[in-house]
Amino acid sequence: MNGREKYLLTLLSGIFIFQGLIFVQGFYYCSKAPKSCPELGARYDSTFSSMTAAVIGLLAGSAMGRP
């Protein structure tokens, strides 16, 4: 595993941690005021999917670039 792949895997794990923290914080605040939080799950799913897909695409591209 080269430096680029290590960086991208670290970035992917950072995304998982960041998204988890944002979801927990959103869930906490939405439980206090449920009328002000429309569809927290759908928003979480769309952001998480796009960020993860971007990093996985970069990982696949770096693996395909090797001879």
Buried (B, 14 or more C-beta within 10 A) or exposed (E): EEEBBEEBEEBBEEBEEEBEEBBEEBEEEBEEEEEEBEEBEEBBEEBBEEBBEEBEEBBEEBEEEEE
